[in-house]
């Protein structure tokens, strides 16, 4: 019988049960893999998580905090990630995932007694910023679109920013510099690049997923052309360490390149499937007087054809290739059709 899906069993299934934290795993290099829960493993139909996807184990406290550059700390519960920087003026935080919650304050207190003075929104989504209310007395920063979206929803757990900007903002805290830049919409309006030049750390959330394929439907992104372009923009920064906001480990420049290769592979197969999928198989299997049934059958069929070609090539490289590639193919197919005009059988009528 499958065990109830709790946060702990989810962490265990991802190989994140309590244990030692190898330095190599923090940097994205393969480390000894934790054994999957036998109960979950026997009931799972998914492929084994490949070594490149596995990160450090999460201690019994439920969170891991590690210094990844000078006075720069990475905080994760294995599902979500954030960073904070200890400066002479106070602590600068980026995001506040609610799954980490009050452990954020505990993690900060474990390395400094300084208060949180600056709180930066990477973007407005509550799964990354839904505990920003914890930063009492801090000054909040966000791109202008984030302020608009926060004002629209009125979530008391996400305070409105005190300072907003359009394209760029440099924050000085003590002797430290944090560079915020908005290069246009990608995952969501206002999703920014956060760069610490002295530490060579770049944080860009919900764009690159080190060691893993992107979350479903290209991370539920709202502007697919912008999302597809964002990794190349990230590589223009001379970063050494990449924070993607999710999952089990830190990222490197190679991780950004690997995701670009996966997406390019999937995009090519999606385009090919649009051109070659036999839509007559759909008309033969659904009520052809129901346009929505026809479209559903067509789009699902094209996505399945594209994903079937891609998944075997990536199972040993990226975690979750068998889980989310079809959903990601579906989103790419729709973007190719709607954004790029690759319409297949629904193009200009002769």
Residue, then its C-alpha position, 0 to 999 in steps of 0.5 A: x500500500x502506498x504511504x500517504x504523500x507527506x512532505x517528509x515522504x516527498x523529500x525521501x522520494x527525491x533522495x533528500x532524507x536527513x544525512x551528511x552534506x557532501x560539498x561536491x553535491x552542493x556544487x552539482x557534482x555527483x555524490x553518493x545517492x541516498x536509497x529511495x524509500x522501498x515503499x515508494x520505490x516499489x509503487x513508483x512507475x517513474x524512472x530512477x533519478x539520475x546521479x546528476x540530479x541528486x543534491x545534498x541530503x536535508x538534515x532532520x531540521x528540515x532545512x539546509x543552510x550552506x555558505x556558497x560564497x563570501x557571506x552568501x548563504x543558500x537555504x533549501x528544504x529540497x523543494x524550494x531555494x533562496x539566498x541571503x547575504x550577511x552585510x555590515x548593514x544587515x542581512x539582505x534576503x531574496x525571496x521567502x518560500x513558505x515551505x521553508x517558512x520560519x526556518x528562514x529566520x532560524x537559518x539566518x540566526x544560526x549564522x548571524x545576529x544581524x537583522x534582515x534589512x533588505x528583502x528582494x522579490x524575485x517575482x510575485x509568485x506566492x510559492x517563492x515569496x509567500x512568507x515575505x511577511x516574516x521580514x519585519x522592519x525590512x525594506x522591500x524591493x521589486x520590479x514595478x510589474x511585481x508591485x502591480x500584481x501584488x497590489x491586485x491580489x492583496x495577499x497580506x503575506x506578501x507586503x507591497x514593495x517600498x522601492x520599485x524599478x523598471x529595468x535596473x536597480x543597484x542596492x548597496x548594503x555596507x560594502x556589498x553590491x546587489x544588482x537587480x535587472x529586468x530583461x523583459x517578461x519570461x517566467x512571469x512579468x517582473x521576474x528578475x535577474x539577481x546578481x552578486x558580482x563580488x560573489x559571482x552568484x546569479x539567482x534567476x527563479x523558475x527558468x533553469x532547473x539544475x539537474x532536472x527538466x523544467x516543471x510542467x508546461x515549461x514551469x507554468x511560464x507566461x511568456x514562452x519566447x521570453x522564457x526560452x531566451x532567458x538562459x542565454x541572457x543568464x550566461x552573459x553574466x560571469x557567474x560561477x554559482x546559479x540559484x534556480x529557486x527549486x529542487x535539490x542542488x545548486x547550479x553551474x554554467x554547465x547546467x544552464x547549457x544542458x537545459x538549453x540543449x534539452x529545450x532545443x531538442x524538445x523544440x525541434x521534435x515538437x516542430x517535427x511533430x506539428x508537421x508530421x502527426x497524422x490528424x486523421x487518426x484524431x478524426x477517426x477516434x473522437x466525435x468530429x462534430x466536437x471541435x474541442x475534442x478534435x483539438x484535444x486529440x490533436x494537441x495531445x497526440x503531437x505532444x506525445x509524439x514529440x516527447x516519445x522521441x526526446x525522453x529516452x535521450x535524457x533519462x540518464x541526464x536530467x531528473x523527471x524527464x519521464x515525468x514532465x517532458x510531455x507536458x513541456x512538449x505540449x507547451x512548446x507545441x502551443x508556443x510554436x503555433x501561437x507565438x511563432x506561427x508554426x500552425x501545421x494543419x491549422x495554417x492558412x487555408x489554400 
